[in-house]
Amino acid sequence: MEGSEKAGGSWSSSSSCWAWTNNNNNGSSSSEVDQMLLPIANVGRIMKQILPENAKVSKEAKETMQECVSEFISFVTGEASDKCRKERRKTLNADDICSALTKLGFDDYALPLHTYLHRDRLHFTFDP
């Protein structure tokens, strides 16, 4: 996927971070790089699920979390991508994500994810 082109821009990777380069000449410079972020409404909705019903989340807090989670996804995906590249594979799978989480020191997330994937695979393997 590295350097892949799509209408109006292209994806590129630098170390463990993927970025979208805007190739449109609509007033913005061609060197401008916009990071791909999760939709802020989705981030806000996820944040509100853990808070008390009457709690509010500021726009600044949502934007900060949006940047953090997007960077985290890029960080983990970059590590998983490196593993795939070393193994000369083109398809990144869930086990690669678990492996990347472990390698990056996120064992507290990797173990439950691995357990979930194992149960999910058993369900689809044996459920008629």
Residue pairs with C-beta under 8 A, 6 or more apart in sequence:
1 11
2 11
2 12
2 13
3 10
3 11
3 12
4 10
4 11
8 22
8 23
8 24
9 20
9 21
9 22
9 23
9 24
10 20
10 21
10 23
11 18
11 19
11 20
11 21
12 18
12 19
12 21
13 19
13 78
13 81
15 78
16 74
16 75
16 77
16 78
16 79
16 82
17 71
17 74
17 75
17 78
18 36
18 74
18 77
18 78
19 33
19 34
19 35
19 36
20 33
20 34
20 35
20 36
21 30
21 32
21 33
22 28
22 30
22 32
22 33
22 34
23 30
35 67
35 70
35 71
35 74
36 70
37 66
37 67
37 70
38 66
38 69
38 70
38 73
40 62
40 63
40 66
43 62
43 65
43 66
43 69
44 57
44 62
47 57
47 61
47 62
47 65
48 55
48 57
51 57
75 104
76 97
76 100
76 101
76 104
76 106
77 92
77 97
77 100
79 100
79 103
79 104
80 92
80 96
80 97
80 99
80 100
81 92
81 96
83 96
83 99
83 100
84 90
84 91
84 92
84 96
94 113
94 117
95 117
97 113
98 110
98 113
98 114
98 117
99 110
101 107
101 109
101 110
101 113
102 110
